[in-house]
């Protein structure tokens, strides 16, 4: 089952196909970068490249083992490959 984002949306097929510079961010990035602000449509730089925030993932439960379940950003794989090369 795919989790629905807390805000915004996930990538569309054309965004993936065309390596659009879009992100879905986790709760940690959301609260650190956009306190009290709607992040949808805002810009976040990954390295020197600007990406548009299109979604915020719903909070994930803590595992109790340290390390945050909400510490992530997600971009289309095609955008990653374009920016960082094939991996």
LINBELRA-V804665 format. One line per field, one symbol per residue. phi: phi as a letter, one per 30 degrees, with the letter a starting at -180 (. if undefined). psi: psi as a letter, one per 30 degrees, with the letter a starting at -180 (. if undefined). A space follows every 50 residues. Layout:
# LINBELRA-V804665
phi->???
psi->???
This chain:
# LINBELRA-V804665
phi->.dddddbiacdcedddechddbbccddddeddcbdibdddidcbcciccd bcdcabddecdddiciiddccabbbeeddddddcidb
psi->kkkklekblalleeeeeghkilkklleeeeeefhkgkjfkflkkkjbfkk kkkflkklkkkkfgglkkfgillklkeeeeeeeflk.
